[in-house]
Amino acid sequence: MSNTKSSRVVTVVIVILIVIFALLIGRTLLVRYLPAPAKGQQAGAPPAQGASQGSGGQQAGGQARPAQGGSGGQAAGGQTRPAQGGQTGAGGQVGAAGGQPGAGARNATAIRATTVELGTIENSVMINGDVLARSQVSIYPTVAGKLAEARFQVGDAVRVGQTVAMVDPSKPGEVYSHSPVISTISGTILSAPLHPGDTLSAQTAVYVVGDLSSLIIETFVPERFAAAARRGLGALVSLESLPGETFAAVVDEVSPVLDPASRTLRIRLRFEGQMDPRIKAGMFATVSLVTNTRSNVPLIPRAAVINTYGSWIVFTVNDRFLAERKVITLGLENENFIEVLSGLEVGEKVVSAGQNFLTDGDPVRIVD
């Protein structure tokens, strides 16, 4: 008996659970598939007349008919049919607020622009060289023998005609007077390779004397720039021992032939103006040699130019602040500027920053 009662209770509980579960499923389906009431409309109430007239948009779940004064904006869940001017009603989109009016206006791209102007441009090549004494002479004895006396050391100053050393030409069993070694140049002792007692010949240099009051830079120009090298050509010299400083120089000597081994042309440059006492012979120099100069030509910043499939292009800004793509022909160039041979006119505004994000006809906004 008790078992029967327990079975009935279990059955009733199961039925109640099934009913509750079915009700929950039904509520979920109603919420998911029944249309939600439009903005400003209470649930279960019929749509107001003003919601269709004056909006021209589509109500939730349906398609709106064209109405006078409608904007053609789109409401949630439908597509808009064209309507003549006005404001959107509930659920519509306004072109100025969340859409694009008409064909759709694009946002202006922020750029920097530079005006094409006439100027002077120089083309240069960077080469390395060495600082040398202009006059550097080896002092030789007149006879062979042993170095009996060395009167000067490296760094000492000597005068032309001054005795700088003595050589003993005596041989075994013979005694001769010492022979003087005379300097043939005024300057500073740069090298003294011998010491007293060393044996030397008439072809052995006792001293190397240089004129340090006038220094030069010796360098070698690659063959492709050899035709541009000539006397009087200007250059800027920088020294590793004096970083951040440059010194003006002029080509003073050009070799008439190229070195067949290196295919380079030896040139020598002199410093312009008063000699800086900090510059020493033997310093390593970097020479920026001007190989060509053009004056009164249109110039634009180097950063403004873009290479596209072998063509050089720039973007200009017209009176309506729209970008215009132009193909140009380049001339001389240096680290900062480029000469324009054709494609641009003086006075045009060229985009110098931000051009990589532009296409022809894009609206632009110039910033400082």
C-alpha atoms as a printed R data frame, in Angstrom:
    type eleno elety resid chain resno       x      y       z
1   ATOM     1    CA   MET     A     1   0.000  0.000   0.000
2   ATOM     2    CA   SER     A     2   2.733  2.363   0.941
3   ATOM     3    CA   ASN     A     3   4.578  1.506  -2.259
4   ATOM     4    CA   THR     A     4   1.574  2.521  -4.355
5   ATOM     5    CA   LYS     A     5   1.293  5.899  -2.625
6   ATOM     6    CA   SER     A     6   5.005  6.579  -3.189
7   ATOM     7    CA   SER     A     7   4.676  5.796  -6.884
8   ATOM     8    CA   ARG     A     8   1.789  8.232  -7.264
9   ATOM     9    CA   VAL     A     9   3.734 11.016  -5.546
10  ATOM    10    CA   VAL     A    10   6.713 10.487  -7.822
11  ATOM    11    CA   THR     A    11   4.461 10.531 -10.882
12  ATOM    12    CA   VAL     A    12   2.836 13.817  -9.815
13  ATOM    13    CA   VAL     A    13   6.225 15.449  -9.234
14  ATOM    14    CA   ILE     A    14   7.471 14.364 -12.646
15  ATOM    15    CA   VAL     A    15   4.363 15.754 -14.364
16  ATOM    16    CA   ILE     A    16   4.755 19.087 -12.556
17  ATOM    17    CA   LEU     A    17   8.423 19.331 -13.632
18  ATOM    18    CA   ILE     A    18   7.501 18.546 -17.252
19  ATOM    19    CA   VAL     A    19   4.847 21.285 -17.234
20  ATOM    20    CA   ILE     A    20   7.256 23.828 -15.763
21  ATOM    21    CA   PHE     A    21   9.938 22.908 -18.307
22  ATOM    22    CA   ALA     A    22   7.437 23.242 -21.176
23  ATOM    23    CA   LEU     A    23   6.346 26.673 -19.952
24  ATOM    24    CA   LEU     A    24   9.978 27.870 -19.797
25  ATOM    25    CA   ILE     A    25  10.646 26.637 -23.339
26  ATOM    26    CA   GLY     A    26   7.499 28.350 -24.622
27  ATOM    27    CA   ARG     A    27   8.430 31.675 -22.994
28  ATOM    28    CA   THR     A    28  11.917 31.515 -24.487
29  ATOM    29    CA   LEU     A    29  10.553 30.930 -27.981
30  ATOM    30    CA   LEU     A    30   8.082 33.805 -27.648
31  ATOM    31    CA   VAL     A    31  10.826 36.225 -26.582
32  ATOM    32    CA   ARG     A    32  13.152 35.118 -29.378
33  ATOM    33    CA   TYR     A    33  10.796 35.047 -32.357
34  ATOM    34    CA   LEU     A    34   8.084 37.616 -31.643
35  ATOM    35    CA   PRO     A    35   8.959 41.211 -32.805
36  ATOM    36    CA   ALA     A    36   9.982 43.664 -30.112
37  ATOM    37    CA   PRO     A    37   7.848 46.804 -29.741
38  ATOM    38    CA   ALA     A    38   9.260 49.884 -31.541
39  ATOM    39    CA   LYS     A    39  10.758 52.815 -29.658
40  ATOM    40    CA   GLY     A    40   8.107 54.883 -28.011
41  ATOM    41    CA   GLN     A    41   5.472 52.116 -28.468
42  ATOM    42    CA   GLN     A    42   4.220 50.053 -25.584
43  ATOM    43    CA   ALA     A    43   4.169 46.311 -25.912
44  ATOM    44    CA   GLY     A    44   0.957 45.042 -27.367
45  ATOM    45    CA   ALA     A    45  -0.188 48.497 -28.568
46  ATOM    46    CA   PRO     A    46  -0.811 49.117 -32.287
47  ATOM    47    CA   PRO     A    47   1.774 51.226 -34.091
48  ATOM    48    CA   ALA     A    48   1.093 54.924 -33.962
49  ATOM    49    CA   GLN     A    49   0.247 56.715 -37.159
50  ATOM    50    CA   GLY     A    50   3.181 59.110 -36.767
51  ATOM    51    CA   ALA     A    51   5.585 56.215 -36.759
52  ATOM    52    CA   SER     A    52   4.931 55.493 -40.429
53  ATOM    53    CA   GLN     A    53   4.260 58.961 -41.777
54  ATOM    54    CA   GLY     A    54   7.168 61.344 -41.280
55  ATOM    55    CA   SER     A    55   9.732 58.566 -41.035
56  ATOM    56    CA   GLY     A    56   9.745 56.879 -44.377
57  ATOM    57    CA   GLY     A    57  11.840 54.220 -42.660
58  ATOM    58    CA   GLN     A    58  10.894 50.632 -41.988
59  ATOM    59    CA   GLN     A    59   9.184 49.640 -38.770
60  ATOM    60    CA   ALA     A    60  10.489 46.710 -36.757
61  ATOM    61    CA   GLY     A    61   9.868 43.534 -38.680
62  ATOM    62    CA   GLY     A    62   8.189 45.222 -41.674
63  ATOM    63    CA   GLN     A    63   8.871 47.446 -44.677
64  ATOM    64    CA   ALA     A    64   7.820 51.082 -44.634
65  ATOM    65    CA   ARG     A    65   5.966 52.712 -47.462
66  ATOM    66    CA   PRO     A    66   7.241 55.958 -48.928
67  ATOM    67    CA   ALA     A    67   5.844 58.912 -47.062
68  ATOM    68    CA   GLN     A    68   6.022 62.619 -47.702
69  ATOM    69    CA   GLY     A    69   8.552 64.237 -45.462
70  ATOM    70    CA   GLY     A    70  10.353 60.930 -44.888
71  ATOM    71    CA   SER     A    71  14.131 60.808 -45.020
72  ATOM    72    CA   GLY     A    72  14.750 57.351 -46.376
73  ATOM    73    CA   GLY     A    73  16.725 56.411 -43.273
74  ATOM    74    CA   GLN     A    74  16.795 52.790 -42.288
75  ATOM    75    CA   ALA     A    75  15.140 51.392 -39.157
76  ATOM    76    CA   ALA     A    76  16.144 48.252 -37.359
77  ATOM    77    CA   GLY     A    77  15.284 45.076 -39.221
78  ATOM    78    CA   GLY     A    78  14.307 46.409 -42.669
79  ATOM    79    CA   GLN     A    79  15.379 48.261 -45.775
80  ATOM    80    CA   THR     A    80  14.538 51.820 -46.631
81  ATOM    81    CA   ARG     A    81  12.639 52.913 -49.662
82  ATOM    82    CA   PRO     A    82  13.429 56.305 -51.158
83  ATOM    83    CA   ALA     A    83  11.552 59.278 -49.760
84  ATOM    84    CA   GLN     A    84  11.757 63.026 -50.266
85  ATOM    85    CA   GLY     A    85  13.706 65.074 -47.657
86  ATOM    86    CA   GLY     A    86  12.883 65.442 -43.954
87  ATOM    87    CA   GLN     A    87  13.925 63.788 -40.743
88  ATOM    88    CA   THR     A    88  13.894 60.126 -39.888
89  ATOM    89    CA   GLY     A    89  11.326 58.776 -37.557
90  ATOM    90    CA   ALA     A    90  11.785 56.177 -34.865
91  ATOM    91    CA   GLY     A    91  14.388 53.550 -35.816
92  ATOM    92    CA   GLY     A    92  15.739 55.476 -38.887
93  ATOM    93    CA   GLN     A    93  19.316 56.528 -39.487
94  ATOM    94    CA   VAL     A    94  20.233 60.117 -40.228
95  ATOM    95    CA   GLY     A    95  22.976 60.552 -42.847
96  ATOM    96    CA   ALA     A    96  24.787 63.224 -40.842
97  ATOM    97    CA   ALA     A    97  24.650 61.318 -37.574
98  ATOM    98    CA   GLY     A    98  25.299 57.675 -38.262
99  ATOM    99    CA   GLY     A    99  25.514 57.266 -42.040
100 ATOM   100    CA   GLN     A   100  26.958 59.039 -45.094
101 ATOM   101    CA   PRO     A   101  24.904 61.706 -46.841
102 ATOM   102    CA   GLY     A   102  24.376 61.407 -50.590
103 ATOM   103    CA   ALA     A   103  27.203 59.466 -52.271
104 ATOM   104    CA   GLY     A   104  29.170 59.482 -49.001
105 ATOM   105    CA   ALA     A   105  31.780 62.050 -47.957
106 ATOM   106    CA   ARG     A   106  35.286 60.780 -47.037
107 ATOM   107    CA   ASN     A   107  37.226 62.022 -44.061
108 ATOM   108    CA   ALA     A   108  40.044 64.421 -44.938
109 ATOM   109    CA   THR     A   109  43.557 62.999 -44.487
110 ATOM   110    CA   ALA     A   110  45.938 65.103 -42.399
111 ATOM   111    CA   ILE     A   111  49.078 65.935 -44.395
112 ATOM   112    CA   ARG     A   112  51.982 68.369 -44.520
113 ATOM   113    CA   ALA     A   113  52.614 70.369 -47.683
114 ATOM   114    CA   THR     A   114  55.594 72.273 -49.099
115 ATOM   115    CA   THR     A   115  55.535 74.866 -51.864
116 ATOM   116    CA   VAL     A   116  57.668 74.204 -54.948
117 ATOM   117    CA   GLU     A   117  60.351 76.924 -55.007
118 ATOM   118    CA   LEU     A   118  63.397 77.810 -57.056
119 ATOM   119    CA   GLY     A   119  66.770 77.189 -55.446
120 ATOM   120    CA   THR     A   120  70.288 75.837 -55.759
121 ATOM   121    CA   ILE     A   121  71.124 72.155 -55.376
122 ATOM   122    CA   GLU     A   122  74.477 70.425 -55.177
123 ATOM   123    CA   ASN     A   123  75.217 66.800 -55.912
124 ATOM   124    CA   SER     A   124  78.048 65.319 -53.858
125 ATOM   125    CA   VAL     A   125  79.906 62.065 -53.261
126 ATOM   126    CA   MET     A   126  81.294 60.857 -49.914
127 ATOM   127    CA   ILE     A   127  84.847 59.506 -49.970
128 ATOM   128    CA   ASN     A   128  87.541 58.851 -47.374
129 ATOM   129    CA   GLY     A   129  91.018 60.343 -47.259
130 ATOM   130    CA   ASP     A   130  94.016 61.227 -45.107
131 ATOM   131    CA   VAL     A   131  95.407 64.513 -43.845
132 ATOM   132    CA   LEU     A   132  99.005 64.999 -45.005
133 ATOM   133    CA   ALA     A   133 101.673 67.677 -44.821
134 ATOM   134    CA   ARG     A   134 101.818 69.564 -48.089
135 ATOM   135    CA   SER     A   135 105.620 69.302 -48.357
136 ATOM   136    CA   GLN     A   136 107.126 66.082 -47.047
137 ATOM   137    CA   VAL     A   137 110.775 65.431 -47.870
138 ATOM   138    CA   SER     A   138 113.248 62.726 -46.888
139 ATOM   139    CA   ILE     A   139 116.712 63.976 -45.876
140 ATOM   140    CA   TYR     A   140 119.590 61.825 -47.218
141 ATOM   141    CA   PRO     A   141 123.333 61.865 -46.433
142 ATOM   142    CA   THR     A   142 125.884 62.597 -49.143
143 ATOM   143    CA   VAL     A   143 128.118 59.655 -48.194
144 ATOM   144    CA   ALA     A   144 127.732 56.157 -46.806
145 ATOM   145    CA   GLY     A   145 128.958 55.244 -43.349
146 ATOM   146    CA   LYS     A   146 127.669 55.169 -39.791
147 ATOM   147    CA   LEU     A   147 125.384 57.688 -38.175
148 ATOM   148    CA   ALA     A   148 127.666 59.426 -35.726
149 ATOM   149    CA   GLU     A   149 125.264 62.078 -34.424
150 ATOM   150    CA   ALA     A   150 121.509 62.751 -34.666
151 ATOM   151    CA   ARG     A   151 120.816 66.322 -33.587
152 ATOM   152    CA   PHE     A   152 116.992 66.331 -33.760
153 ATOM   153    CA   GLN     A   153 114.065 64.213 -32.653
154 ATOM   154    CA   VAL     A   154 110.560 63.700 -33.988
155 ATOM   155    CA   GLY     A   155 108.518 66.879 -33.573
156 ATOM   156    CA   ASP     A   156 111.466 69.289 -33.642
157 ATOM   157    CA   ALA     A   157 111.428 72.181 -36.077
158 ATOM   158    CA   VAL     A   158 114.301 72.572 -38.554
159 ATOM   159    CA   ARG     A   159 115.252 75.207 -41.121
160 ATOM   160    CA   VAL     A   160 116.390 74.765 -44.664
161 ATOM   161    CA   GLY     A   161 120.231 74.503 -44.827
162 ATOM   162    CA   GLN     A   162 120.500 73.462 -41.169
163 ATOM   163    CA   THR     A   163 122.766 70.521 -40.208
164 ATOM   164    CA   VAL     A   164 120.559 67.827 -38.773
165 ATOM   165    CA   ALA     A   165 123.016 64.903 -38.409
166 ATOM   166    CA   MET     A   166 126.648 63.802 -38.830
167 ATOM   167    CA   VAL     A   167 127.836 60.708 -40.708
168 ATOM   168    CA   ASP     A   168 131.211 59.013 -40.142
169 ATOM   169    CA   PRO     A   169 132.395 57.691 -43.539
170 ATOM   170    CA   SER     A   170 135.518 56.003 -42.060
171 ATOM   171    CA   LYS     A   171 136.369 52.446 -43.020
172 ATOM   172    CA   PRO     A   172 138.523 49.938 -41.161
173 ATOM   173    CA   GLY     A   173 142.101 51.230 -41.204
174 ATOM   174    CA   GLU     A   174 140.997 54.645 -42.488
175 ATOM   175    CA   VAL     A   175 139.870 57.740 -40.649
176 ATOM   176    CA   TYR     A   176 137.784 60.448 -42.305
177 ATOM   177    CA   SER     A   177 136.150 63.611 -41.079
178 ATOM   178    CA   HIS     A   178 132.457 63.471 -40.256
179 ATOM   179    CA   SER     A   179 130.154 64.478 -43.079
180 ATOM   180    CA   PRO     A   180 127.175 66.748 -42.258
181 ATOM   181    CA   VAL     A   181 123.579 65.946 -43.288
182 ATOM   182    CA   ILE     A   182 121.816 69.134 -44.406
183 ATOM   183    CA   SER     A   183 118.054 69.722 -44.368
184 ATOM   184    CA   THR     A   184 116.684 70.723 -47.736
185 ATOM   185    CA   ILE     A   185 113.374 72.026 -46.356
186 ATOM   186    CA   SER     A   186 112.051 74.002 -43.423
187 ATOM   187    CA   GLY     A   187 109.496 72.183 -41.347
188 ATOM   188    CA   THR     A   188 108.981 69.619 -38.594
189 ATOM   189    CA   ILE     A   189 110.694 66.283 -38.109
190 ATOM   190    CA   LEU     A   190 108.016 63.695 -38.897
191 ATOM   191    CA   SER     A   191 110.141 60.568 -38.807
192 ATOM   192    CA   ALA     A   192 113.619 59.638 -37.521
193 ATOM   193    CA   PRO     A   193 114.120 55.951 -38.362
194 ATOM   194    CA   LEU     A   194 117.879 55.780 -37.567
195 ATOM   195    CA   HIS     A   195 119.875 55.931 -34.364
196 ATOM   196    CA   PRO     A   196 123.535 56.780 -33.763
197 ATOM   197    CA   GLY     A   197 125.749 53.835 -34.754
198 ATOM   198    CA   ASP     A   198 123.419 52.593 -37.504
199 ATOM   199    CA   THR     A   199 125.022 51.888 -40.855
200 ATOM   200    CA   LEU     A   200 123.551 53.783 -43.758
201 ATOM   201    CA   SER     A   201 124.045 54.413 -47.458
202 ATOM   202    CA   ALA     A   202 123.563 57.484 -49.563
203 ATOM   203    CA   GLN     A   203 120.013 56.224 -50.307
204 ATOM   204    CA   THR     A   204 119.028 55.846 -46.621
205 ATOM   205    CA   ALA     A   205 116.768 58.592 -45.241
206 ATOM   206    CA   VAL     A   206 118.013 60.030 -41.960
207 ATOM   207    CA   TYR     A   207 114.926 62.162 -41.350
208 ATOM   208    CA   VAL     A   208 111.553 62.855 -42.937
209 ATOM   209    CA   VAL     A   209 110.688 66.555 -42.690
210 ATOM   210    CA   GLY     A   210 107.241 68.023 -43.437
211 ATOM   211    CA   ASP     A   211 105.751 71.498 -43.601
212 ATOM   212    CA   LEU     A   212 102.871 71.284 -41.121
213 ATOM   213    CA   SER     A   213 101.878 74.909 -41.589
214 ATOM   214    CA   SER     A   214  99.982 73.868 -44.731
215 ATOM   215    CA   LEU     A   215  98.086 70.578 -44.601
216 ATOM   216    CA   ILE     A   216  96.287 68.838 -47.437
217 ATOM   217    CA   ILE     A   217  93.801 65.993 -47.776
218 ATOM   218    CA   GLU     A   218  94.635 63.180 -50.147
219 ATOM   219    CA   THR     A   219  91.812 60.988 -51.391
220 ATOM   220    CA   PHE     A   220  90.839 58.803 -54.337
221 ATOM   221    CA   VAL     A   221  87.706 59.389 -56.431
222 ATOM   222    CA   PRO     A   222  85.866 56.373 -57.943
223 ATOM   223    CA   GLU     A   223  86.013 56.106 -61.724
224 ATOM   224    CA   ARG     A   224  82.339 56.992 -62.247
225 ATOM   225    CA   PHE     A   225  82.944 60.418 -60.672
226 ATOM   226    CA   ALA     A   226  86.363 61.002 -62.217
227 ATOM   227    CA   ALA     A   227  84.977 63.197 -65.011
228 ATOM   228    CA   ALA     A   228  83.549 65.641 -62.451
229 ATOM   229    CA   ALA     A   229  86.817 66.043 -60.514
230 ATOM   230    CA   ARG     A   230  88.592 69.285 -61.392
231 ATOM   231    CA   ARG     A   231  90.646 71.979 -59.706
232 ATOM   232    CA   GLY     A   232  88.630 74.528 -57.763
233 ATOM   233    CA   LEU     A   233  85.812 72.094 -56.921
234 ATOM   234    CA   GLY     A   234  84.448 72.698 -53.415
235 ATOM   235    CA   ALA     A   235  84.171 70.121 -50.648
236 ATOM   236    CA   LEU     A   236  83.368 69.729 -46.953
237 ATOM   237    CA   VAL     A   237  85.759 67.779 -44.732
238 ATOM   238    CA   SER     A   238  84.864 66.117 -41.430
239 ATOM   239    CA   LEU     A   239  87.408 64.509 -39.106
240 ATOM   240    CA   GLU     A   240  86.804 61.548 -36.843
241 ATOM   241    CA   SER     A   241  88.775 63.226 -34.054
242 ATOM   242    CA   LEU     A   242  86.579 66.367 -34.264
243 ATOM   243    CA   PRO     A   243  83.002 65.020 -34.461
244 ATOM   244    CA   GLY     A   244  80.222 67.408 -35.433
245 ATOM   245    CA   GLU     A   245  82.541 69.898 -37.151
246 ATOM   246    CA   THR     A   246  83.154 70.434 -40.855
247 ATOM   247    CA   PHE     A   247  85.915 72.321 -42.642
248 ATOM   248    CA   ALA     A   248  85.772 73.872 -46.108
249 ATOM   249    CA   ALA     A   249  88.281 72.634 -48.676
250 ATOM   250    CA   VAL     A   250  89.007 73.054 -52.393
251 ATOM   251    CA   VAL     A   251  90.452 70.596 -54.903
252 ATOM   252    CA   ASP     A   252  94.007 71.774 -55.537
253 ATOM   253    CA   GLU     A   253  95.553 68.890 -57.469
254 ATOM   254    CA   VAL     A   254  94.076 66.268 -59.803
255 ATOM   255    CA   SER     A   255  96.037 63.334 -61.145
256 ATOM   256    CA   PRO     A   256  95.932 63.112 -64.959
257 ATOM   257    CA   VAL     A   257  95.575 59.311 -64.890
258 ATOM   258    CA   LEU     A   258  93.601 56.700 -62.962
259 ATOM   259    CA   ASP     A   259  95.228 54.035 -60.863
260 ATOM   260    CA   PRO     A   260  94.856 50.886 -63.042
261 ATOM   261    CA   ALA     A   261  94.663 48.615 -59.997
262 ATOM   262    CA   SER     A   262  91.888 50.415 -58.064
263 ATOM   263    CA   ARG     A   263  90.313 52.384 -60.959
264 ATOM   264    CA   THR     A   264  90.377 55.536 -58.861
265 ATOM   265    CA   LEU     A   265  91.636 59.065 -59.462
266 ATOM   266    CA   ARG     A   266  93.969 60.618 -56.887
267 ATOM   267    CA   ILE     A   267  93.136 64.181 -55.889
268 ATOM   268    CA   ARG     A   268  94.469 66.511 -53.225
269 ATOM   269    CA   LEU     A   269  92.514 69.229 -51.467
270 ATOM   270    CA   ARG     A   270  93.684 72.226 -49.450
271 ATOM   271    CA   PHE     A   271  91.896 73.711 -46.461
272 ATOM   272    CA   GLU     A   272  90.346 77.124 -46.994
273 ATOM   273    CA   GLY     A   273  90.956 79.977 -44.589
274 ATOM   274    CA   GLN     A   274  93.185 79.928 -41.555
275 ATOM   275    CA   MET     A   275  94.540 76.551 -40.563
276 ATOM   276    CA   ASP     A   276  92.934 75.071 -37.434
277 ATOM   277    CA   PRO     A   277  95.747 74.050 -35.036
278 ATOM   278    CA   ARG     A   278  93.730 71.014 -33.908
279 ATOM   279    CA   ILE     A   279  94.081 69.401 -37.329
280 ATOM   280    CA   LYS     A   280  97.095 67.125 -37.460
281 ATOM   281    CA   ALA     A   281  98.820 65.265 -40.261
282 ATOM   282    CA   GLY     A   282  97.799 61.619 -40.344
283 ATOM   283    CA   MET     A   283  94.168 62.202 -39.313
284 ATOM   284    CA   PHE     A   284  91.403 60.224 -41.030
285 ATOM   285    CA   ALA     A   285  89.104 62.474 -43.089
286 ATOM   286    CA   THR     A   286  85.688 62.058 -44.707
287 ATOM   287    CA   VAL     A   287  85.279 64.266 -47.771
288 ATOM   288    CA   SER     A   288  81.934 65.353 -49.221
289 ATOM   289    CA   LEU     A   289  82.965 66.340 -52.728
290 ATOM   290    CA   VAL     A   290  80.565 68.488 -54.761
291 ATOM   291    CA   THR     A   291  80.391 66.916 -58.227
292 ATOM   292    CA   ASN     A   292  77.616 69.044 -59.749
293 ATOM   293    CA   THR     A   293  75.694 72.240 -58.992
294 ATOM   294    CA   ARG     A   294  72.413 73.591 -60.395
295 ATOM   295    CA   SER     A   295  71.007 77.054 -59.636
296 ATOM   296    CA   ASN     A   296  67.532 78.559 -60.043
297 ATOM   297    CA   VAL     A   297  65.787 75.200 -60.473
298 ATOM   298    CA   PRO     A   298  62.496 73.876 -58.930
299 ATOM   299    CA   LEU     A   299  63.176 71.952 -55.730
300 ATOM   300    CA   ILE     A   300  60.996 69.701 -53.565
301 ATOM   301    CA   PRO     A   301  61.764 67.713 -50.393
302 ATOM   302    CA   ARG     A   302  63.220 64.282 -51.018
303 ATOM   303    CA   ALA     A   303  60.611 62.750 -48.689
304 ATOM   304    CA   ALA     A   304  57.762 63.903 -50.973
305 ATOM   305    CA   VAL     A   305  58.713 61.578 -53.830
306 ATOM   306    CA   ILE     A   306  57.278 58.050 -54.181
307 ATOM   307    CA   ASN     A   307  58.600 55.366 -56.538
308 ATOM   308    CA   THR     A   308  55.708 53.413 -58.074
309 ATOM   309    CA   TYR     A   309  56.493 50.689 -60.621
310 ATOM   310    CA   GLY     A   310  59.534 52.556 -61.874
311 ATOM   311    CA   SER     A   311  57.834 55.963 -62.037
312 ATOM   312    CA   TRP     A   312  58.414 58.861 -59.653
313 ATOM   313    CA   ILE     A   313  55.200 60.444 -58.405
314 ATOM   314    CA   VAL     A   314  54.108 63.144 -55.974
315 ATOM   315    CA   PHE     A   315  50.755 64.354 -54.655
316 ATOM   316    CA   THR     A   316  49.804 68.017 -54.912
317 ATOM   317    CA   VAL     A   317  46.966 69.887 -53.197
318 ATOM   318    CA   ASN     A   318  44.564 71.875 -55.390
319 ATOM   319    CA   ASP     A   319  42.290 74.817 -54.486
320 ATOM   320    CA   ARG     A   320  39.519 72.460 -53.334
321 ATOM   321    CA   PHE     A   321  41.931 70.677 -50.967
322 ATOM   322    CA   LEU     A   322  41.900 67.483 -52.991
323 ATOM   323    CA   ALA     A   323  45.005 65.389 -53.623
324 ATOM   324    CA   GLU     A   324  46.214 65.153 -57.220
325 ATOM   325    CA   ARG     A   325  48.642 62.443 -58.336
326 ATOM   326    CA   LYS     A   326  51.384 63.654 -60.696
327 ATOM   327    CA   VAL     A   327  54.258 61.859 -62.430
328 ATOM   328    CA   ILE     A   328  57.505 63.865 -62.371
329 ATOM   329    CA   THR     A   329  61.014 63.671 -63.817
330 ATOM   330    CA   LEU     A   330  63.922 64.009 -61.395
331 ATOM   331    CA   GLY     A   331  67.236 65.810 -61.788
332 ATOM   332    CA   LEU     A   332  69.996 66.325 -59.242
333 ATOM   333    CA   GLU     A   333  69.428 65.174 -55.688
334 ATOM   334    CA   ASN     A   334  71.124 65.359 -52.317
335 ATOM   335    CA   GLU     A   335  70.298 64.274 -48.794
336 ATOM   336    CA   ASN     A   336  67.360 66.703 -48.425
337 ATOM   337    CA   PHE     A   337  66.112 67.975 -51.802
338 ATOM   338    CA   ILE     A   338  65.484 66.849 -55.374
339 ATOM   339    CA   GLU     A   339  65.445 68.877 -58.583
340 ATOM   340    CA   VAL     A   340  62.243 68.559 -60.648
341 ATOM   341    CA   LEU     A   341  62.817 68.594 -64.409
342 ATOM   342    CA   SER     A   342  59.152 68.238 -65.416
343 ATOM   343    CA   GLY     A   343  55.705 67.537 -63.983
344 ATOM   344    CA   LEU     A   344  55.443 70.398 -61.472
345 ATOM   345    CA   GLU     A   345  55.213 74.172 -61.577
346 ATOM   346    CA   VAL     A   346  56.723 76.676 -59.167
347 ATOM   347    CA   GLY     A   347  54.171 77.620 -56.495
348 ATOM   348    CA   GLU     A   348  52.327 74.294 -56.390
349 ATOM   349    CA   LYS     A   349  51.827 72.667 -53.000
350 ATOM   350    CA   VAL     A   350  53.419 69.235 -52.746
351 ATOM   351    CA   VAL     A   351  52.499 66.757 -50.007
352 ATOM   352    CA   SER     A   352  55.679 66.149 -48.024
353 ATOM   353    CA   ALA     A   353  54.242 63.989 -45.211
354 ATOM   354    CA   GLY     A   354  51.272 61.614 -45.240
355 ATOM   355    CA   GLN     A   355  51.324 60.968 -48.994
356 ATOM   356    CA   ASN     A   356  51.698 57.205 -48.580
357 ATOM   357    CA   PHE     A   357  48.039 56.984 -47.479
358 ATOM   358    CA   LEU     A   358  46.616 59.044 -50.365
359 ATOM   359    CA   THR     A   359  44.947 58.212 -53.647
360 ATOM   360    CA   ASP     A   360  44.055 60.566 -56.464
361 ATOM   361    CA   GLY     A   361  41.100 62.789 -55.473
362 ATOM   362    CA   ASP     A   362  41.240 62.206 -51.722
363 ATOM   363    CA   PRO     A   363  40.279 65.210 -49.542
364 ATOM   364    CA   VAL     A   364  43.172 66.465 -47.436
365 ATOM   365    CA   ARG     A   365  43.687 68.715 -44.454
366 ATOM   366    CA   ILE     A   366  47.007 70.587 -44.177
367 ATOM   367    CA   VAL     A   367  48.533 70.668 -40.704
368 ATOM   368    CA   ASP     A   368  51.620 72.484 -39.494
